[in-house]
């Protein structure tokens, strides 16, 4: 069981600012438009890293497909 009294967000990036994502050996790097490096998400476990990488990719693709039709 996990209990938490306080949750906080260290960064918040709109999908329109995200240019690409990269899976590294120790985590996931988010690159922002303008060739700026965004946050690094440290994840040692490979299966968790692959899972999150795929989920972020799905969200970005979904956003891009709806944004391009507007």
C-alpha positions in Angstrom: 0.0 0.0 0.0 1.2 3.5 -0.8 0.1 6.6 1.1 0.8 10.1 0.1 -0.3 13.4 1.8 1.2 15.7 -0.8 1.7 15.3 -4.6 3.4 17.9 -6.7 4.3 18.4 -10.3 7.9 19.3 -11.0 7.3 20.2 -14.6 4.4 20.7 -17.0 5.0 20.7 -20.7 2.2 21.2 -23.2 2.3 18.6 -26.0 2.5 21.4 -28.6 6.0 22.2 -27.2 7.2 18.6 -27.4 9.3 17.9 -30.5 10.6 14.4 -29.9 11.3 11.8 -27.2 14.3 9.6 -26.8 14.7 6.4 -24.8 18.1 6.2 -23.2 19.7 3.5 -21.1 18.7 5.0 -17.8 15.5 6.9 -18.7 13.5 9.0 -21.2 14.5 12.4 -22.5 11.9 14.9 -23.7 13.2 17.3 -26.4 11.3 20.6 -26.8 10.8 22.6 -30.0 13.8 24.8 -30.8 16.2 22.0 -30.0 15.9 22.6 -26.3 16.4 19.6 -24.0 13.4 19.1 -21.7 13.1 17.0 -18.6 14.8 13.7 -18.1 12.6 10.9 -16.6 14.9 8.5 -14.8 13.8 4.9 -15.1 16.2 2.0 -14.5 13.7 -0.8 -15.1 13.6 -1.5 -18.9 10.1 -2.8 -19.1 8.7 0.3 -17.3 10.8 2.6 -19.5 9.5 0.9 -22.6 5.9 1.1 -21.3 6.0 4.8 -20.5 7.9 5.6 -23.8 5.1 3.9 -25.8 2.4 5.7 -23.8 4.0 9.1 -24.3 4.4 8.3 -28.0 0.7 7.4 -28.3 -0.3 10.6 -26.5 1.9 12.7 -28.8 0.6 11.0 -32.0 -3.0 11.4 -30.9 -2.4 15.1 -30.2 -0.6 15.6 -33.5 -3.4 13.9 -35.5 -6.1 16.1 -33.9 -4.0 19.3 -34.0 -3.3 18.8 -37.7 -7.0 18.6 -38.6 -7.8 21.9 -36.9 
